[in-house]
């Protein structure tokens, strides 16, 4: 018995250190959260000064007093100039787009985190549950190797043999280092953030040096093990955070009298803020049976969520239900970014086989579109030389060896789902981050 336990622990340790688990799941989470934040910033672009800038009700002086007490991180407090605000907002937009594409993913994820924390901590009363989820996941994504697949980094590694090839990476990290030095010199960084950014920059510099000058050496292997451990720990934290959000929301709902009598959904459907489609909201609210089923169903799936982790089939069914429910929240209650954030968080539990299939289908569709594009000239066939021109007669085609890339299915061991109304993620609201 002891020997079997020891053997199982050894296999688990080898798996955790030998590879970055869930590459497809981490890629979906990366794309989902970066795209959600990008779309949010684009939608709020006309009113950005009122939300996070100098024209907002939460003035720069009020924000300065609050941040002095909670030590939250935001580069917007480094200067009160409008030009600086515009630069930070543009940087956040750019970082989100780069993270969606997976270009220099590690650096892009750091810039993405800086943009999210800077804007949200500047005006802490402008967010909702979806913003809280993005806030947390922006920090966790920095820990992961989320550019292994479905990214420009993966394409570069496939074509050049290394994802760190090229001068763009060192230049980008040099700029980040300069910003870090400015923050330290100006006293803008607390001890926690000083250690965090210093460790991150130093570790990345060591990685680049060993990958360039000792790609097959022992130091490179050691850094690989550490990176795999950090990635797997980050994925575990993301999965645990999703479980905590849903479990907390479900158990708090059970204690509410409106959730107990099955009428909780009726009230947001009667508020103008949550009724982008008044006729549709009236139609749903007019049926007591529908309201009761949706209310009890929401509580049931959130409370049951952690227990479905132990059964893959039940997990997959519930996961589909949860994503559909979030899509319904986006349409019915007018909370698209909250729903997109929760669906992106749920994606950490999607089956690997499904993600591989979706990726293959996307590649096939893209190839078909390129093939039939009217702007792409058709290649002119060239006549092959024959025996009369002195070429040897054609022989049998050479044998080829092929294979199907395998994908880690370690990210299948979970489930995400659950629908919350506005404040679902409030129980996990970050404080002073």
WOHUNOR-V275298 format. One line per field, one symbol per residue. burial: + if it has 16 or more other ideal C-beta (glycine too) atoms within 10 Angstrom, else -. A space follows every 50 residues. Layout:
BEGIN
burial: ???
END
This chain:
BEGIN
burial: ---------------+--++++++++++++++++++++-++--+---+-- +++--+-+-+--+--++----++++++-------+--++-+++-++++++ ++++++++++++++++++++++++-+++++++++++++++++++++++++ +++++++-----++----+--++--++--+--+-----+---+---+--+ +--+--+--++--------+--++--++-+++-++++++-+++-++++++ -++-----+--+-+++-++----++-----+--++-----++-+++-++- ++++++-++-----++-++--++-++--++-+++++++++++++++++++ ++--++--+----------------------------------------- ------++++++-+++++++++-+++++++--+
END
